[in-house]
Amino acid sequence: MPSMVQDTAKAPDSPQVRQAGAYEVIEGSTQIQGMEVQFDKATAKVTLQGKMQLTTVDSRKVIPLEVQLQGTADDQGFAVMKPVGSVGVADLQVAAKATCLGEGSDCTTNFIDIYIAYEDRIYHHQVESVEATLDMPDSPQESASPEMGHEGHESHGDDNFADEDDEEIEHGEMDVPEGMGQYVGDVENDIEKVLDVKPKAKPTTPKEETPKKDSPKDEPKKEEPKKDAPKKETPKQQDPPKKEEPKQVPPKKQEPPKKEDAKKDPPDKEEPKKEDKKDDGKDDDKDDDKKKDDGKLPESPTPPKFDLLAKLDQAVGPVNSGFLEKATDILGYQKAYPETNLNILRPSRMTHFGTIEMAYLMARMGKYTRAIAPDHKLRVGDISRKNGGTLGQHKSHKTGLDADIAYYYKADKNLAGFSSALKGGKPIGEWMISQQWKLFKYTVSSKFVDRIFIHPTLKKSMCSYAQSQGEANTAQGKEVLRRLVSEVNHYNHFHLRIKCSKSQVRCRQMAEPAPGTGC
């Protein structure tokens, strides 16, 4: 049976132009009506049909369209969809790409990127099958004895994970007022694959300016030798010719440059020393990274160097109803590279799997922890199961983009799990607020962070601390505070959620946090 489709995100109030590689893509100029999608498992064919309306941005024409697109899902779970019959409008191209959200090439649930090329413009509209928005049912909880925590795990008193399985019972991502955003998709490549008439790339003007700057520079260089020539003619005075022979002797003074060369040798030896000092001061592990140059341990805040895994399509669907494929084993990286300074808590729980971006960011956070809080490790709880999906009573932790991480405490060495940062409704003295603020700043500056959930009381303390440091009104301070989202269940750990990267094409991004610091 066909399924109804709906927009993946609310349309903007007015058409918006965004850059997708070399192409300008317009969002918000199209509308759908009565559109449905059907997937035939026997033939793997995907059919989209219904009505669309295009309002052109230049001529403001209103063009109604009867759309019927069809394509066959490949082994990777993608289907290029072309029109069945004529579109009915001259010089107008309509095509689409369906991205399957089921395992393998199962397109029962999907999202579809629709593209229209008309009057040298490209219009984009993204829809999804209605079933793709339904939450996955939670698995029943195992019974727990008085001595055991939830799901049969041992309790550790105040320092425990008993709240970890329940920490998101009241914390629903769907309660966030911003709602969901679009799926990532692959717009630039889609345009080149699905449209018969490729659009013109955006013209670049800087090339015309560069030659103009080069020409004046060349002219003075040519004038300088002309000035030098007459200067050489002036020394034809009569007095020097008499002393021409002694002047031929001074050329021996050309030997001093050899001494200069000798002086240049020692600085060459000093340069490596300077590099060593930089490595020791800024990043304790840059040398280790170079020695481990096997494509698994990333360097500083550059893109991850997991060469074999960098383009994996792992996170599928929304954070609260998706799953994980080809997961990255973060515990494996902890064991292989102790310098990452990670401490996966309760590895037997088998919840240490995530996306490649999560592995990269946690490695950097672990190394940074050692720099700002010596002798401490980055203590990590649940991330996702190997195949994602439902994890206890978490509403998220299903796509490898969420991780529970312990706060910093002065007595970290004595803690085996998570411990509350609050006592009597106030932050405890053991909580290392200065180091915590530094970690949040460092993590958000990576541009990977979607949001970080922390307890409202701790968020208030962060606001006060940022104000005391003169950072609350800086651009960086405002951005960090905006992404620290208050949530009452995060008193013994913070919840890190990262964004969908471009390589996670089947991942559905949440809308950005509300503007403002929330202080």
ABEGO torsion letter per residue (X at the ends): XBBBBBBABBBBABBBBBBBEABBBBBGABBBBGBBBBBBAAAGBBBBBEBBBBBBAAAGBBBBBBBBBBBBBBAAGBBBBBBBEBAGBBGBBBBBBBBBABBEABAABBBBBBBBBBGGBBBBBBBBBAAAABBBBBBBBBBBBAABBBGGBBBAEABBAAAAAAAAAABBAAABAAEBBBBAEBAAAAAAAABABBBBBBBBAAAAAAAAAAAAAAAAAAAAAAAAAAAAAAAABAAAAAAAAAAAAAAAAAAAAAAAAAAAAAAAAAAAAAAAAAAAAABAAAAAAAAABAGABBBEABBBABAAAAABBABBEBAAABBBBGBBBAAAAAAABAAAGBBBBGAAAGAABBBAAAAAAAAAAAAAAAAABBGBBBBBBBBBBAAEEBBEABABGAAGABBBBBBBBAAAAABABBBBABBGGBBBAABBAAAAAAAAAAAAAAGABABBBBBAAAAAAAAAAAAAAGAAABAAAAAAAAABBBBAABAABBBBBBBBBAABAABBBBBBBBBEAGX
